């Protein structure tokens, strides 16, 4: 399969997400660069080819890796990860413009982040990181999120894939959920507590378990980011909606710093 066959077509909601992340990354890099003593790094865990095709215009849209490399002042290091070999080769071509600063990994980002990248972002070494966790669905493990939060050095933009959850896990009848899909949800969530949160017997007169709203599920996940992963400052989840006004995913920002959340809130307001 050629590269052209693997170009993702993205809708306007994804183009907005790229704008939001790029705007924040510029502010983040500028602030840390001015302080002088920090080494700040950019991590893209599901980096893709580095570019997409607009569903509306059919034009090429720069992806998050290319946008990150264009930011001035630049990050000190860039880590791009993808599990697909063809996408990795595309990323390696992009990296040639800044080969000393960019490292491209091929493989499962969950193990690569936990074993190789996040442990190097150490508080005492004055290293700080901005990490994009933008999975295509329920392909992210909670252990990554929890480690990033515990470091107190790393900020994350997280794609909370509510459409994948609704299609494959959060059925109206909990007994009909396939256990393989339930296991994917538990890896993303961190444990099985989503079962109690996503289903309630309070919505009817008969004591049946019924699915809670999307808002309830994502709000509880934001509480987990604060109370369990240890991110002190978590944004309101921004719903990214398709042309049918259905929420495809929520974009969540989490940081150890209050000023970071203030900046993201200001950016979010531009798109509400």
matplotlib code that plots the C-alpha trace (Angstrom):
import matplotlib.pyplot as plt

x = [0.0, 1.4, 1.6, -1.3, -3.6, -2.8, -3.5, -6.2, -9.1, -9.9, -13.0, -13.2, -13.1, -9.7, -8.4, -9.6, -7.8, -4.6, -5.0, -5.6, -2.6, -0.3, -1.4, -0.7, 2.6, 3.8, 2.9, 4.5, 7.7, 8.0, 7.6, 10.0, 12.6, 12.6, 13.3, 16.5, 17.3, 14.6, 15.0, 11.5, 10.5, 7.5, 6.1, 3.6, 2.4, 0.3, 2.1, 0.8, 2.2, 2.8, 0.0, -3.6, -6.2, -9.1, -12.4, -14.0, -11.5, -9.4, -6.3, -3.3, -3.3, -0.1, -0.2, 0.9, 4.6, 5.1, 3.3, 5.5, 8.7, 7.6, 7.1, 9.5, 11.3, 11.8, 11.6, 14.9, 13.8, 11.0, 9.8, 7.5, 5.9, 3.8, 3.2, 2.9, 6.1, 5.0, 4.0, 7.3, 9.2, 7.2, 8.1, 11.8, 11.6, 10.1, 12.8, 15.6, 15.0, 16.1, 17.8, 19.7, 16.6, 14.1, 13.8, 11.3, 10.1, 8.3, 6.2, 3.5, 3.6, 2.4, 5.6, 7.8, 6.5, 6.7, 10.0, 12.0, 10.7, 8.7, 11.4, 13.8, 11.5, 12.8, 12.0, 15.4, 17.0, 15.0, 13.3, 9.7, 7.4, 4.3, 2.8, 0.0, -2.0, -4.3, -5.2, -7.4, -9.7, -9.2, -5.5, -3.9, -3.1, -3.9, -0.3, 1.0, -1.4, -0.6, 3.1, 2.9, 0.9, 3.2, 6.3, 5.0, 6.9, 4.6, 1.5, -0.8, -3.5, -5.6, -8.2, -11.0, -12.5, -16.2, -17.4, -15.3, -16.6, -20.2, -19.9, -18.0, -18.3, -21.0, -24.0, -27.4, -27.3, -24.1, -24.6, -24.2, -20.8, -18.1, -15.4, -12.6, -14.0, -14.5, -10.9, -9.8, -11.9, -10.4, -6.9, -7.7, -9.7, -7.2, -9.5, -13.1, -14.7, -16.1, -18.8, -20.3, -19.8, -21.2, -24.3, -26.9, -30.1, -31.3, -32.6, -35.8, -38.4, -37.6, -34.0, -32.5, -29.0, -29.0, -26.2, -25.2, -24.7, -21.4, -20.9, -21.1, -18.5, -16.0, -16.4, -15.6, -12.5, -11.4, -11.7, -9.4, -6.9, -6.8, -7.3, -5.4, -3.0, -2.1, -2.6, -3.5, -5.1, -7.5, -9.4, -13.1, -13.5, -14.0, -16.4, -15.2, -18.3, -18.9, -21.2, -24.1, -23.4, -22.3, -19.4, -16.5, -14.2, -13.4, -10.2, -8.8, -5.8, -4.0, -1.1, 0.7, 0.7, -2.3, -1.0, -1.0, -4.7, -5.4, -3.8, -5.7, -9.0, -8.4, -7.7, -10.7, -13.0, -12.0, -13.7, -16.7]
y = [0.0, 3.4, 6.5, 8.2, 5.3, 6.0, 9.7, 10.4, 12.5, 14.8, 16.9, 20.5, 19.4, 17.8, 21.0, 23.0, 20.6, 21.1, 24.9, 24.7, 22.6, 24.7, 27.9, 26.5, 25.0, 28.4, 30.0, 27.2, 27.2, 31.0, 31.0, 28.3, 29.5, 33.0, 31.4, 30.0, 27.2, 24.7, 22.1, 21.7, 18.8, 17.9, 14.4, 13.2, 9.7, 8.9, 11.0, 9.6, 10.6, 14.2, 15.5, 14.9, 15.6, 18.0, 16.3, 19.5, 20.9, 17.8, 19.9, 18.8, 19.8, 19.8, 17.4, 18.0, 16.9, 19.4, 22.1, 21.5, 21.7, 25.1, 26.7, 29.5, 29.5, 25.7, 23.0, 21.5, 18.0, 16.3, 12.7, 11.3, 7.8, 5.6, 1.9, 1.9, 1.5, 3.5, 6.4, 6.1, 6.4, 9.5, 11.0, 10.2, 12.2, 15.1, 14.8, 15.3, 19.1, 18.9, 15.5, 16.3, 17.3, 14.8, 11.1, 8.9, 5.7, 2.8, 0.7, 0.8, 4.3, 2.9, 1.0, 3.5, 6.4, 4.5, 2.8, 5.3, 8.9, 10.0, 8.9, 11.3, 14.3, 14.8, 17.7, 17.9, 18.0, 21.1, 19.1, 19.9, 18.3, 18.9, 15.6, 15.0, 11.9, 11.7, 8.0, 6.8, 5.2, 3.3, 2.6, 4.5, 2.9, 4.6, 3.9, 6.5, 9.2, 8.3, 8.4, 11.8, 13.2, 11.9, 13.5, 17.1, 18.1, 17.2, 18.8, 16.7, 17.3, 14.2, 12.9, 11.3, 9.0, 9.0, 7.8, 4.6, 4.1, 4.5, 2.3, -0.6, -0.4, 1.9, 0.0, 0.7, -2.8, -3.5, -7.2, -7.0, -5.4, -7.7, -8.5, -7.8, -4.3, -3.9, -4.7, -2.0, 0.5, -0.7, -0.2, 3.3, 4.1, 2.5, 0.0, -1.3, 1.6, 3.0, 0.3, 1.9, 5.4, 4.9, 3.0, 4.0, 2.6, 6.1, 7.0, 4.8, 3.4, -0.2, -0.5, -1.3, -0.2, 2.5, 4.3, 7.7, 10.7, 11.4, 14.5, 12.5, 9.9, 12.5, 14.6, 11.6, 10.9, 14.5, 13.8, 10.8, 13.0, 15.3, 12.8, 9.8, 10.8, 13.9, 16.7, 19.7, 21.6, 20.0, 21.9, 21.6, 18.9, 20.6, 18.5, 18.1, 17.6, 16.4, 17.7, 15.8, 17.6, 14.3, 14.5, 12.5, 13.0, 15.5, 17.4, 17.6, 19.5, 18.6, 20.4, 20.8, 24.6, 27.0, 29.5, 26.8, 26.2, 29.9, 30.0, 27.0, 28.3, 31.5, 29.5, 27.2, 30.3, 31.2, 28.0, 27.6]
z = [0.0, -1.0, 1.0, -0.8, 0.2, 3.9, 3.9, 6.5, 5.4, 8.3, 9.0, 10.2, 13.8, 13.4, 11.6, 14.6, 17.0, 15.1, 15.3, 19.0, 19.7, 17.4, 19.1, 22.6, 21.5, 20.3, 23.6, 25.6, 23.6, 23.8, 27.6, 28.3, 25.8, 27.5, 30.9, 29.5, 31.9, 30.7, 28.0, 26.5, 24.3, 22.1, 22.0, 19.4, 20.4, 17.4, 14.8, 11.6, 8.2, 9.2, 6.9, 6.1, 3.4, 4.1, 3.7, 2.6, 0.2, -0.6, 0.0, 2.0, 5.6, 7.7, 10.6, 14.1, 13.5, 10.7, 12.6, 15.7, 13.6, 12.3, 15.8, 16.7, 19.0, 18.4, 21.0, 22.0, 21.1, 19.2, 19.7, 17.0, 17.4, 15.1, 15.0, 11.2, 9.2, 6.2, 8.4, 10.3, 7.0, 6.1, 9.6, 9.0, 5.8, 7.7, 10.4, 7.9, 8.2, 11.8, 12.2, 15.4, 17.3, 16.1, 17.1, 15.3, 16.9, 15.3, 17.7, 20.4, 21.9, 25.2, 25.9, 24.2, 26.3, 29.6, 29.0, 27.0, 26.7, 29.7, 32.3, 30.6, 31.4, 34.9, 37.1, 38.6, 35.2, 34.2, 31.3, 30.5, 28.0, 25.9, 24.9, 22.3, 23.0, 20.0, 19.5, 16.7, 19.3, 22.6, 21.9, 24.8, 28.1, 31.4, 32.6, 30.1, 31.5, 35.1, 34.6, 32.8, 35.6, 38.3, 36.8, 37.4, 34.2, 31.4, 29.9, 27.7, 25.1, 25.2, 22.7, 24.8, 22.1, 23.1, 19.6, 19.8, 23.3, 22.4, 19.3, 20.9, 24.7, 26.2, 24.9, 26.4, 27.9, 29.8, 29.5, 25.7, 25.9, 24.3, 26.9, 24.5, 24.0, 27.7, 28.3, 25.8, 27.8, 31.1, 29.8, 28.7, 31.9, 34.3, 35.9, 35.7, 37.6, 34.3, 34.5, 37.6, 36.3, 32.8, 33.9, 36.5, 37.9, 38.8, 35.3, 35.4, 37.8, 37.3, 38.6, 35.2, 34.4, 31.7, 30.0, 31.4, 29.2, 27.4, 29.6, 32.7, 31.5, 30.3, 33.5, 35.6, 33.5, 34.1, 37.8, 37.4, 35.7, 38.7, 41.6, 40.4, 37.6, 39.6, 37.1, 39.2, 36.4, 33.9, 31.2, 30.6, 27.9, 24.5, 22.3, 18.8, 16.6, 13.1, 10.5, 12.1, 15.4, 17.0, 19.3, 17.8, 20.8, 23.5, 23.6, 27.2, 28.4, 31.6, 33.3, 36.6, 36.1, 36.5, 34.0, 31.3, 31.9, 31.6, 28.2, 27.0, 28.3, 26.3, 23.1, 23.7, 23.9, 20.3, 19.1, 21.3]

ax = plt.figure().add_subplot(projection="3d")
ax.plot(x, y, z, "-o")
ax.set_aspect("equal")
plt.show()
